[in-house]
Amino acid sequence: MNLKTFTAHSMAQALALVKRELGSDAVVLHTRSYKRGGVLGIGAKTVVEVTAGRGSDVGRARRRANPSVRAAALPKRRPNIVQADPKEHVAAGDLIRKTYAAAKAEIEKTQQTQKTTAPSAIMPVPSVVTAPIASDGPNARQLADEMSAVKHLVSQMMHQQKAEAAPASLPKALSQQYAALIAQEVACELADEIVNKVRRQLDEKDLHDEDACFRAVRRELAGYMPIDTDTSEIKPSPDGRPRTIALIGPTGVGKTTTVAKLAATFKLKHKKKVAMITLDTYRIAAVEQLRTYAGIIGVPLHVVSEPGDIQHALDQCAGYDAVLIDTAGRSQRDGERLTQLTSFLDAANPHEVHLVLSSTGSQKVLMEAVQRFSKVRTDRIIFTKLDEAVTFGVLLNVLGKADMRLSYVTTGQEVPHQIEPGCSKRMAGLVLGQMVGEKSDS
């Protein structure tokens, strides 16, 4: 399948271009938004980028593999159950297929050589990394370089301006950590509390040691980040049903890709039988996108369009260890859609409901989403797109106010390995300036 990338000033405009250029059966493989123009973000305009291909190519591939398979419209009263064939060739998923195969090979190799050691809490990153869709070309590289330079300049300016606001009489080494917290947009009262605790804990010598202050501040910072400790394994549910996990959240935060990553992680790393259910029948080719993932990973996909059909789909998954439910993105301001989402979740009765939020959002936007989606039962948070985030302090602030545990974070678009369980020490390191791909020391 030939992939094309479309840009516009809104998601609606971008999807209209996709539909006009590729037809109503277009398969949307990747979406992202970013700022363009302006000076230091002032006057910049939001640009939406959508990468898509023709869904008819996928259908032809299936028909060649099995002539009896016919295209059918989405049902209104019965879920469309698709038993994915892992050997099926889906041209639209070539990128996903390569990264998935690399991850599988790496995990099998690790498990073979480390049978006597405890499994890692974080999925190992394959040695072969395929570049994400729409990230190549001189324009993309130039944009990335420019954004990096702007981030660095803003960080320096914020450090200089905020360092003077540090509590009085702070040693220089500790004052630097305070400035780093403020530059990352950690709430001032929280930054004050953390550095004052560290000042009472450390002796005079360590208070003037930059490394000692960094480790102490990171340790205190980590204590403010509630983490879901149940992500290291898939535990049997108390009611005997498959562990049912639903992902909800605003549009464009990466729920569908995250569902695919979790399905691959559960199957590869935990050796569990996994099924997927999608309730997202609103977006162009949303079902085809998840169907592509399901075919590559080798798990069944059930499509449900009404709350009354969920139980039938769940009955089909009775013999599985885990069921992942992908929901349609809902605007936090759309009360009617949130009510509809509640009806779906009431019918599914999941054991876990994860609110998916993009780490690129402002604190105001993230907190608005938390408050609006609090009307729906949520108990965990997933932060996506850490690789695109400018600051990380807002994530700490949101976690503190949301009263929910962090379950997973994602660090890129690649399926399945750019996802990892939430780790308070790692998140604290990011807030203090460590890079997303940098490993924390002990």
N, C-alpha and C positions, 0 to 999 in steps of 0.2 A: 504494500500500500504506500502511495506517495503521500507524505505528510506536508501540510501547509500551516503556516503561522499567520494569524490575523491579529491586528491591533486596532483598538478603538478607544474612545473615551468613557465607555461604559460597557458592562457585561452584556446588556441587552443589544447594544450595537454590534459587539463582537460576535455574539451568537447569530444575529441576523446576517452578518457577512458569511459566517460558516454555512448557514442554511442556504443562502443565495448561491454560494460558490460550489458547495459540495452536495447539496440536496438535503432533504429532510431526514435521511438515514445516516447523517454524518456522525462519526464517532469522535467525541471530544476526549483527548488523551491527557491534556495538561492545560491548566489555567494559572495565570499569575497576574498580579497588578503591581505597578511601581510608579514612582514619581519621575517626571521628565521636565527639564527646564528649570527656570528659577535660579536663585542664588541662595545657597545654604538652605534649600527647602522652601524659601519664600517665593511665592508666585508659581511654584511647580504645579503641574497638572497631572492628574492620575491617568495612567494609561493601562488598559487591560489587554493582555496577550493571551490568545487561545490557539493551541496547536490541535489540529484535527485531521482526520482522514475520511475517506469514503467508507461508510459501513457496508455498502453493497459488496465490496471486495471480501469482507469477512463472510458474508452470506454465501458468496460463490465458493469460497474455500471450503465451507461446511458441506455444500451440496456436492462438490467434487469428491469429498471424503465419504459421503453417505447420500446417494441420490434420493433416498426416501425422505430426507429431511426437507421440510418446506417452511418458508417464512410464515409466521402467524402473528396476528395483532395481539397486543397485551390483553389478557382476559379481564373482565370486569368483576366476575364473581369467583373465579378459581385461580389460584396461583399458577403461574407458568413455571413448571419445574424443569430445570435444565441440568442433566447429568453431564458434566464437562468431561471431555476426553483429553487426558494429558498429552496424547500423541498428536492431537489435532494441530494443524498448522494455521496460526492466526497471524497474518502478516502485520497487522496493526500492533501486535505486541512483541515485535522483534527485540526492542530495547529491554522490555520487562523480562522477556524470556532469557536474555543473556545475563542480566544481573541476577535473576533468580537461580539460573544454573550455576553461576559462579558462587553464589552464597551456599547453595546446596552442597557443592563439591567441597567448599572450605569447611563447612560444618561436619560433613562426613569424615573428612580427614582429621579434624580436631578431635572428634569423638573416638576415632579409631586409635589415636595416639595418646589420648588422655582418659582411658577407661577407668583408671583408678583414682582420678582426681574429681573434685566436685565441679559441677557444671557452672560455667560463667553466667552471671546475671545479665550480661549484655551480649547480644548476638555478635559474633566476630565479624569484622568487616573483611570481605573477600579481597584477595590480593589483586584481582582484576576488577577495575572500576570503569564502567562505561559512562561516558559523559551524558548528562541529562539532555532531554529533548530541548531544542531551541536555545542551547547555551553556547553554540559554536559561532564562528564568524567574527570578523574584525569589529563590527559594531557592538556586539555583545561584550567582547573583551574590553573594548574601550569604555563602555558604560560601566563595567565592573570596576575598572581601574579608577574611573572618575568617582564612583560611589565610595570606593575605599579611601580615596584622598579626602573626600568631603567628611566621611565619618571620623577620620583621624583629626582633621582640622577642628571639627565640632568638639571632639573629645578633649583636645588640648585647651580650647577656649573655656569649656565648662570646668575643667580642672583648675584653671587659673582664676576664674571668677568665683568658684564655690569654695576653694581652699581657705579663703579668708573667713568663711562662715563657720569653720570648725570650732568646737568648744574651746574655751580659753585654756591656755597652759598645756595643750596637748604636745607631747614630744613630736619631733618632725616625722619620724617613721610612722607613728600612729595617725598623725594628721594627713599623711599621704593616703592612707587607707580610707580615712573619712572622706577625703576629696573624691576618691574612686567611687565610693558608695553614692555620693551626691551626683557625680557625673553620670552614673548609671540610672539615675532617677529613683533611687531608693528614697522613701519618705523621710523627711528630715528628722522627725521624732524617733523613727526606728534607727536611723544612722546614729543619732545621739545616744540612744540606749545601748547599742552594740559597742561603740567605742568606749563608753564609760564602763561597761562590764569588763572589757579587755584591760582597761587602765587599772582596774582594781585587781585583776588576776595576775598580771605580769609583774616581775620585779624590775628594778630600775635598769638593769643591763638589757633585758629583753625589750623593754619599751623603746630603746634606741636601736634595736636590731630590725631591719626591714623584713627579713624572712620570718622572724618570730612573730612580728605584728601581723603579717599577712596570714600565717597559719592560724593565729588566735582569732582574728576577725572572721576568717572563713569558717572556723569551727562554730563560733557564735551564730554566724549567719545561717549556717545549715540547720541550726536548731529551730529556726523560724519557718522551715519548709516542711510541712507534713507530707509524707510520702506513703503511697500505697505499697505495702510490703507483700501483697498477694500476687504480684506480677511475675515472680520468679518461677511459678508453676501454675498449672491449671488444676485446681482442687475440685474434687467431686462436689456437686451441690447437695445441700441437706435434704432436698425434696426428691432426689433421684432423677431429676430432669438433666439434660445437658446443660452445662454452664452457659447461660444465655447472656450475651453482652451486647448492649445497644449503644451506638454512637449518635449523639445529637449535636446541633450547633448551628450557627449562622451559615449563610451561603459562602462558598469560596474559601473555606478554612482547610480543606483537604480531607474531609471525612471518608470519601470513597477510597482514596489511596491508602489512608490509614487502616481501613478495614482490610484491604488486600495485604498490607504489611503484617497485620496481626494474624491473619489466616495463615500466611506463609510461615511466620515465626512459630505459631502453635504446631503446625504440621511438621516443619523441619526440626526445630529445636526441641520441642516437647514431645514429638512423636504422637500427636493426638489426631483423632478423626474430627475434622472440622467441616461445617456447612455454613453457607452464607445466605442471608435473606436480605433483599433490597426492597425498600418502600419508596425509593426515589424514582417515580415514574413521571416527573415533571420536566427535568432537564433534557435537552436534546441528546439522544443516544446515551443517556446515563446508564441504562440497563446494559447496553452493548459494551460500555467501558468496563463495567464490573464483570460481565460475561467473559471478556477477554482475560482479565485477571484470573477468574475462576478456571478457565481452560488451561492456562499456563501452570497455575499452582496445582491443579488436579483436584478441585473440590466442587461439590454440587452447589448450584445457585437456584434459589427460589424467588420468584418475583411476585410481590403482593401489592395489590392496588387498593384494597379496602380493609378496614380493621377486622371485619368478619371473616376474612380469609387467612388471617395469621395463624390461627390454631391449626388449620389444616396443614399449613407449611411446617409448623413446629412438630406436628405428628409424624411428618415424613423424616424428621431429623431425630427421632426418638433414640436411635442407636448410636448417636454421635457423642463425642466428649464435650464439644463446644459449638455454639451457634452464634455467629456474629451478625448483627442487624445494622444495615446501613439505612439511614433515614434521609429524606430530602432536606436540603438546607432551608431554614426558616429565618426570615427577618425577625429580629427580636422585637420589632415594632408591630408585627402582624399578629394581633391577638387571635384572629380566626384560625390561622394556620397553626398557632401554638396549641389551640384547643384541639384541633384535629390530630396533632402529634400526640397529645395526651391520650386520645382515644386509641391510637395505635399501641402506645406503650402499655396502657391498661390491659389491652387484649393480649399482648405478648408477655407481660409480667416478667421482664428480664431480671436476672440476679444483680446485674451491674448496669448503671447508666453513666456513660462518660460524656462530659461536655467538652467538645473539641473547640479550641480557640487558637487563633493565629497569633504567634508571638510578635508579629509585625504591627499589631494594632496598638493604639494609644491606650493609656490606662482608662480614660473615660469611656472609650468604645468597649473595652473588655469588661469593665464593671457593669456597663449597661446590659451587655449580653448575659452576664452572670445573674443580674437582678431579674431580667425578663424570663430567662430560662429556669429561674428558681420556682416558677409556677409549675414546671414539669419536674418530676422526681429525678434529681441528679445527685450523685454521690462521689464522683471523681472528675478530675480535669486532665485533659491531654493538651499539651502545647505543641503546635506544629510550626514548621518553618523557622526553627532556631537559626538556620544558616542565613536567613534573610533579616534577622532582627538587628536593630541598631543598638538598642539598650536592653538590659535584662532585669533591671531593678523593678520595672513595672510588673513583671511576672511575680516577683516576691510580694509586692504590695497586693496584687490580686489574690494570690493564694491566702494571704493573711486575712483578707476581708471576706473571701468566699466561703470559708469554713468547709473546704473540700480537700481531699488528698490528691497529690499529683501521681498519676499512674504511668503515663508514657510521655516521651517527647520524640519528635521527628526532626531530622537534620538534613532533609533533602527529599527529592522526588523519587529516588530509585527504590523499587520493590525488589527484595523485601528488607534489605539490611540497614536502611537509614531510619531505624526506629530503635529505641532503647527504653528500658524501664526508668522511671523517675529516680534520680539519685540526688539527695540533698547536698552532698559534698560537691558533686559535679556542678549543680546549679549555682551553689555559692561561689565556685571558682569562676563561672561565667560572669556573675555579677561583679566580681573583682577584676575582670579584664582578661581572663583566660580565653583562648580561642575555642570555637565550637569543636574543632577537630583535635584539640590538645588534650592529652590525658592528664588527670590530676595526680600529683605525687601523694605519698602517704602522709 
